[in-house]
Amino acid sequence: MNAQELRDKTPDQLRDELVALKKEAFNLRFQQASSQLENTARMRAVRRNAARVKTILNEKAAEAAKSEA
């Protein structure tokens, strides 16, 4: 998932994506705690994707606030 794909989505779609990523991160942490996690790199990728989504949401919010003022 890259930033350009995220910029094409609406804020509602981004929030849904963020919820899905947070659920996946939780499940990965649970798997790691029970020693069932095979792909440890996936945790890093999910965290970074969530950060990307948050960044794009903040950019869109700032843009909306700027256009209103």
CORDASUL-V29455 format. One record per residue. N is the residue number from 0. PHI is phi in radians with two decimals (* if undefined). BURIAL is # if it has 9 or more other ideal C-beta (glycine too) atoms within 8 Angstrom, else .. Layout:
N,PHI,BURIAL + N,PHI,BURIAL
//
This chain:
0,*,. + 1,-1.96,. + 2,-1.13,. + 3,-1.14,. + 4,-1.06,. + 5,-1.24,# + 6,-1.16,. + 7,-1.37,. + 8,-1.56,# + 9,-1.42,. + 10,-1.00,# + 11,-1.14,. + 12,-1.13,. + 13,-1.16,# + 14,-1.13,# + 15,-1.10,. + 16,-1.10,# + 17,-1.12,# + 18,-1.07,. + 19,-1.10,. + 20,-1.17,# + 21,-1.16,# + 22,-1.12,. + 23,-1.13,# + 24,-1.08,# + 25,-1.07,. + 26,-1.10,. + 27,-1.17,# + 28,-1.11,# + 29,-1.13,. + 30,-1.11,# + 31,-1.15,# + 32,-1.15,. + 33,-1.73,. + 34,1.02,. + 35,-1.93,. + 36,-1.35,# + 37,-1.69,. + 38,-1.82,. + 39,-1.23,. + 40,-1.18,. + 41,-1.11,# + 42,-1.05,# + 43,-1.11,. + 44,-1.10,. + 45,-1.16,# + 46,-1.06,# + 47,-1.22,. + 48,-1.13,# + 49,-1.11,# + 50,-1.13,. + 51,-1.07,# + 52,-1.08,# + 53,-1.08,# + 54,-1.09,# + 55,-1.14,# + 56,-1.05,# + 57,-1.15,. + 58,-1.09,# + 59,-1.13,# + 60,-1.15,# + 61,-1.16,. + 62,-1.13,. + 63,-1.15,. + 64,-1.15,. + 65,-1.19,. + 66,-1.26,. + 67,-1.32,. + 68,-1.43,.
//
